[in-house]
Each structure stands twice: as C-alpha cells, then as structure tokens.
Amino acid sequence: MPKSALMLASLVVSAMLAACAAHPDPIIDMQGVNEAKLATDWAECKSYSEEIRAGTGAAKGAAGGAVVGAATGAVGGDAGRGAGYGAIYGATRSGLNADRDKQMVFKRCLRGRGYRVLN
C-alpha cells in the first residue's frame, strides 16, 4: 500500500474514532431528580467509563488485523497491502467496540444509582 494511501486511510480511521468518542450523553428523565446529586453521580460514572482505554484496544486491534490482513494478502499476492487494510479494519473495529463499552458502563452506573436513562 503506498504511503499516501495508508496516510489517508489512517486519517479516515482517526476521524471515525473521534466521531465515535463524541457520543451523545445519556438522557435522564429529570422528574424528581436532585440536580446537585446528579452532577456528582454523573462525574463519578463518567470516570468509571473512562477506565476503558480505546487507544489500547485500537492498537491491539490494528496488530491483530495486520496479521490476518497480511495472511489474506499473501494469498492474493500482496501481503503488505493486506496488512495495511487489516490494521485499519482492526483498529476501527476495536475503537468502536471500546466506545460502545464506555457508553454501556456510563449508563449502567447511572441506572445503578437509580436514574431513569432514556437512551
């Protein structure tokens, strides 16, 4: 894979991961909710969700994808190109999974503290 194509693909993956990281916040039914307590619980739940490291998962996904891509590419005659595509796919997939997990942890935490999370 030419360097310019790999750089473009990397930029596309980075943009996709950044968009995923900007996920919408949980929507809380505010009826009967103490806003000061919600602010405290929100910050604590947010910190729990931040324990999931998207970057680490993306790096591992890229490495795994590169191995699979190289093997697949070798069959087609271009292991380097296959490795590049595999790395991009693996990193993107792992980043998306990490973002989904962060959202789940955040919402579960709020629900566990008695809030009605609507989304």
Backbone as JSON, one array per atom type, in Angstrom:
{
  "sequence": "MPKSALMLASLVVSAMLAACAAHPDPIIDMQGVNEAKLATDWAECKSYSEEIRAGTGAAKGAAGGAVVGAATGAVGGDAGRGAGYGAIYGATRSGLNADRDKQMVFKRCLRGRGYRVLN",
  "N": [[0.85, -1.18, 0.0], [0.7, 2.16, -0.94], [2.4, 4.91, 0.67], [0.94, 7.33, 0.78], [-1.72, 6.5, 0.45], [-2.02, 4.9, 2.71], [-1.67, 6.82, 4.69], [-3.9, 8.45, 4.19], [-5.93, 6.62, 4.72], [-5.43, 6.2, 7.43], [-6.04, 8.73, 8.45], [-8.78, 8.8, 7.91], [-9.7, 6.72, 9.56], [-8.96, 7.77, 12.05], [-10.64, 10.02, 12.14], [-13.11, 8.76, 12.18], [-13.0, 7.4, 14.63], [-12.77, 9.57, 16.37], [-15.25, 10.76, 15.98], [-16.87, 8.8, 17.05], [-16.07, 8.86, 19.68], [-17.22, 11.16, 20.53], [-19.73, 10.6, 21.53], [-23.3, 10.83, 22.12], [-24.46, 12.14, 25.22], [-25.93, 10.32, 28.01], [-29.47, 10.42, 28.26], [-31.43, 11.64, 30.74], [-34.35, 11.06, 32.62], [-35.69, 13.68, 34.19], [-37.59, 14.03, 36.16], [-38.26, 14.46, 39.49], [-35.58, 14.4, 40.2], [-32.65, 15.19, 41.99], [-30.67, 17.73, 41.14], [-28.09, 18.49, 41.97], [-27.09, 16.17, 43.17], [-27.2, 14.5, 40.93], [-25.23, 15.7, 39.34], [-22.91, 15.08, 40.78], [-23.02, 12.24, 40.78], [-22.96, 11.86, 38.02], [-20.37, 12.75, 37.31], [-18.83, 10.86, 38.7], [-19.67, 8.42, 37.51], [-18.9, 8.92, 34.91], [-16.14, 8.94, 35.21], [-15.7, 6.25, 35.79], [-16.38, 5.12, 33.33], [-14.33, 6.08, 31.78], [-12.26, 4.43, 32.35], [-12.07, 2.49, 30.49], [-9.97, 1.93, 27.92], [-9.72, 3.17, 24.87], [-7.66, 3.6, 23.04], [-5.69, 1.65, 23.59], [-7.05, -0.71, 22.98], [-7.52, -0.23, 20.28], [-4.93, -0.25, 19.25], [-4.17, -2.91, 19.74], [-6.11, -4.15, 18.19], [-5.37, -3.23, 15.68], [-2.89, -4.47, 15.37], [-3.62, -7.2, 15.44], [-5.37, -7.24, 13.23], [-3.59, -6.58, 11.21], [-1.98, -8.85, 11.07], [-3.83, -10.85, 10.28], [-4.68, -9.63, 7.9], [-2.27, -9.57, 6.46], [-1.8, -12.28, 6.06], [-4.04, -12.96, 4.53], [-3.64, -11.23, 2.39], [-1.27, -12.29, 1.38], [-2.11, -14.59, 0.12], [-3.43, -13.48, -2.03], [-1.31, -12.23, -3.24], [-0.24, -9.81, -2.31], [0.95, -9.13, 0.46], [1.7, -6.92, 2.01], [-0.13, -4.85, 1.4], [-2.48, -6.12, 2.22], [-1.93, -6.35, 4.96], [-1.93, -3.66, 5.7], [-4.6, -2.85, 5.16], [-5.88, -4.65, 6.87], [-4.93, -3.79, 9.36], [-6.08, -1.25, 9.54], [-8.81, -1.9, 9.53], [-8.93, -3.53, 11.87], [-8.16, -1.7, 13.9], [-10.18, 0.23, 13.72], [-12.48, -1.27, 14.26], [-11.96, -2.2, 16.88], [-11.79, 0.25, 18.23], [-14.42, 1.21, 17.94], [-15.8, -0.76, 19.36], [-14.77, -0.32, 21.93], [-15.76, 2.24, 22.44], [-18.5, 1.73, 22.49], [-18.59, 0.06, 24.74], [-17.8, 1.9, 26.71], [-19.99, 3.65, 26.72], [-21.97, 1.88, 27.62], [-21.05, 1.23, 30.22], [-21.16, 3.74, 31.47], [-23.94, 4.34, 31.35], [-25.02, 2.12, 32.71], [-23.97, 2.55, 35.24], [-25.25, 4.95, 36.0], [-27.92, 4.06, 35.95], [-27.74, 2.17, 37.96], [-27.55, 3.8, 40.13], [-30.05, 4.69, 40.41], [-31.2, 6.34, 38.45], [-33.37, 7.14, 35.68], [-32.52, 6.23, 32.69], [-32.92, 7.22, 29.46], [-31.97, 6.67, 26.9]],
  "CA": [[0.0, 0.0, 0.0], [1.52, 3.38, -0.97], [2.34, 5.69, 1.91], [-0.13, 8.33, 0.73], [-2.99, 5.82, 0.67], [-2.03, 4.5, 4.11], [-1.88, 8.03, 5.5], [-5.29, 8.84, 4.02], [-6.74, 5.64, 5.46], [-5.23, 6.48, 8.86], [-6.82, 9.93, 8.77], [-10.2, 8.43, 7.9], [-9.93, 5.94, 10.79], [-8.89, 8.71, 13.18], [-11.86, 10.83, 12.14], [-14.22, 7.9, 12.61], [-12.88, 7.17, 16.06], [-13.08, 10.83, 17.05], [-16.71, 10.93, 15.93], [-17.46, 7.85, 17.99], [-15.75, 9.31, 21.03], [-18.12, 12.26, 20.84], [-21.07, 10.01, 21.61], [-24.24, 11.64, 22.89], [-24.58, 11.81, 26.64], [-27.19, 9.69, 28.39], [-30.61, 11.3, 28.5], [-32.01, 11.27, 32.03], [-35.68, 11.58, 32.96], [-35.36, 14.56, 35.3], [-38.68, 14.14, 37.13], [-37.9, 14.1, 40.85], [-34.13, 14.22, 40.33], [-31.88, 16.24, 42.64], [-29.65, 18.07, 40.15], [-26.75, 18.51, 42.57], [-26.69, 14.76, 43.3], [-26.97, 14.01, 39.58], [-23.93, 16.21, 38.89], [-21.88, 14.28, 41.45], [-23.09, 10.88, 40.24], [-22.55, 11.94, 36.61], [-18.91, 12.82, 37.26], [-18.28, 9.58, 39.15], [-19.95, 7.42, 36.49], [-18.07, 9.28, 33.76], [-14.77, 8.5, 35.49], [-15.68, 4.79, 35.62], [-16.4, 4.79, 31.9], [-13.03, 6.45, 31.21], [-11.29, 3.37, 32.62], [-11.95, 1.71, 29.26], [-8.97, 2.6, 27.09], [-9.96, 2.94, 23.45], [-6.4, 3.59, 22.31], [-5.02, 0.37, 23.78], [-7.79, -1.69, 22.19], [-7.31, 0.05, 18.86], [-3.58, -0.7, 18.9], [-4.21, -4.37, 19.69], [-6.92, -4.5, 17.03], [-4.56, -2.97, 14.48], [-1.88, -5.53, 15.27], [-4.3, -8.43, 15.05], [-5.86, -7.06, 11.87], [-2.45, -6.6, 10.29], [-1.56, -10.25, 10.91], [-4.84, -11.51, 9.44], [-4.63, -9.0, 6.59], [-1.06, -10.0, 5.75], [-2.01, -13.67, 5.63], [-5.01, -12.91, 3.43], [-2.98, -10.57, 1.27], [-0.26, -13.18, 0.82], [-2.82, -15.48, -0.8], [-3.71, -12.68, -3.23], [-0.08, -11.76, -3.83], [0.23, -8.53, -1.78], [0.83, -9.21, 1.91], [1.82, -5.57, 2.59], [-1.41, -4.16, 1.25], [-3.42, -6.81, 3.1], [-1.62, -5.98, 6.34], [-2.38, -2.28, 5.9], [-6.06, -2.85, 5.26], [-6.25, -5.37, 8.09], [-4.64, -2.93, 10.51], [-7.1, -0.2, 9.58], [-10.07, -2.53, 9.95], [-8.81, -3.95, 13.26], [-8.14, -0.53, 14.78], [-11.5, 0.84, 13.7], [-13.42, -2.16, 14.94], [-11.65, -2.17, 18.31], [-12.17, 1.56, 18.75], [-15.88, 1.26, 18.01], [-16.21, -1.62, 20.47], [-14.41, 0.35, 23.18], [-16.7, 3.34, 22.64], [-19.78, 1.12, 22.88], [-18.43, -0.39, 26.11], [-17.79, 3.09, 27.56], [-21.37, 4.1, 26.84], [-22.7, 0.92, 28.45], [-20.61, 1.39, 31.61], [-21.69, 5.02, 31.95], [-25.39, 4.23, 31.53], [-25.28, 1.15, 33.79], [-23.63, 3.2, 36.5], [-26.34, 5.88, 36.32], [-29.11, 3.25, 36.29], [-27.48, 1.56, 39.26], [-27.75, 4.83, 41.16], [-31.48, 5.0, 40.48], [-31.69, 7.27, 37.42], [-34.05, 6.56, 34.54], [-31.78, 6.59, 31.49], [-33.88, 7.04, 28.37], [-31.36, 6.21, 25.64]],
  "C": [[0.89, 1.23, 0.0], [1.34, 4.18, 0.31], [1.2, 6.69, 1.92], [-1.49, 7.69, 0.99], [-3.11, 5.38, 2.13], [-2.28, 5.69, 5.02], [-3.33, 8.49, 5.4], [-6.2, 7.91, 4.8], [-6.62, 5.88, 6.97], [-6.02, 7.71, 9.3], [-8.31, 9.62, 8.83], [-10.54, 7.67, 9.18], [-9.92, 6.86, 12.0], [-10.15, 9.56, 13.28], [-13.05, 10.01, 12.62], [-14.18, 7.66, 14.11], [-13.18, 8.43, 16.87], [-14.58, 11.07, 17.07], [-17.39, 10.0, 16.92], [-17.23, 8.29, 19.42], [-16.65, 10.45, 21.47], [-19.56, 11.76, 20.91], [-22.0, 10.91, 22.41], [-24.3, 11.18, 24.34], [-25.89, 11.09, 26.91], [-28.27, 10.75, 28.64], [-31.32, 10.78, 29.75], [-33.4, 11.88, 32.16], [-35.49, 12.38, 34.25], [-36.47, 14.69, 36.35], [-38.23, 13.6, 38.49], [-36.41, 13.93, 41.1], [-33.51, 15.44, 41.01], [-30.69, 16.55, 41.73], [-28.24, 18.1, 40.71], [-26.22, 17.08, 42.72], [-26.39, 14.16, 41.93], [-25.6, 14.46, 39.08], [-22.78, 15.41, 39.5], [-21.83, 12.87, 40.88], [-22.61, 10.84, 38.79], [-21.03, 11.91, 36.5], [-18.27, 11.5, 37.68], [-18.49, 8.49, 38.1], [-19.1, 7.66, 35.24], [-16.63, 8.78, 33.99], [-14.66, 6.97, 35.39], [-15.61, 4.43, 34.14], [-15.06, 5.11, 31.24], [-11.95, 5.41, 31.49], [-11.12, 2.46, 31.41], [-11.06, 2.5, 28.33], [-9.17, 2.26, 25.63], [-8.66, 2.82, 22.68], [-5.67, 2.26, 22.41], [-5.71, -0.7, 22.94], [-7.59, -1.49, 20.71], [-5.94, -0.42, 18.41], [-3.54, -2.22, 18.79], [-5.01, -4.83, 18.48], [-6.16, -4.3, 15.73], [-3.53, -4.06, 14.28], [-2.51, -6.84, 14.82], [-4.81, -8.37, 13.62], [-4.75, -7.11, 10.85], [-1.99, -8.02, 10.03], [-2.53, -10.99, 9.99], [-4.8, -10.95, 8.03], [-3.42, -9.44, 5.78], [-1.21, -11.42, 5.23], [-2.97, -13.72, 4.45], [-4.38, -12.3, 2.19], [-1.94, -11.44, 0.6], [-0.88, -14.15, -0.17], [-3.08, -14.76, -2.12], [-2.46, -12.09, -3.87], [0.44, -10.44, -3.29], [0.02, -8.49, -0.27], [0.89, -7.83, 2.57], [0.52, -4.81, 2.54], [-2.45, -4.79, 2.18], [-3.2, -6.45, 4.55], [-2.11, -4.57, 6.65], [-3.88, -2.19, 6.06], [-6.54, -3.54, 6.53], [-6.04, -4.54, 9.33], [-5.69, -1.84, 10.65], [-8.42, -0.77, 10.08], [-10.02, -2.89, 11.44], [-8.85, -2.79, 14.24], [-9.52, 0.11, 14.86], [-12.49, 0.02, 14.49], [-13.2, -2.13, 16.46], [-12.03, -0.84, 18.94], [-13.67, 1.71, 18.9], [-16.39, 0.41, 19.17], [-15.91, -0.96, 21.81], [-15.37, 1.49, 23.47], [-18.06, 2.81, 23.1], [-19.7, 0.67, 24.34], [-18.43, 0.78, 27.09], [-19.22, 3.59, 27.8], [-22.17, 3.18, 27.77], [-22.34, 1.07, 29.93], [-21.21, 2.65, 32.21], [-23.18, 4.9, 32.27], [-25.74, 3.24, 32.64], [-25.02, 1.76, 35.16], [-24.77, 4.14, 36.93], [-27.61, 5.12, 36.71], [-28.96, 2.63, 37.67], [-27.65, 2.54, 40.42], [-29.18, 5.35, 41.17], [-32.01, 5.94, 39.44], [-32.38, 6.5, 36.31], [-33.36, 7.09, 33.28], [-32.66, 6.24, 30.3], [-33.26, 6.56, 27.07], [-30.33, 5.13, 25.86]]
}
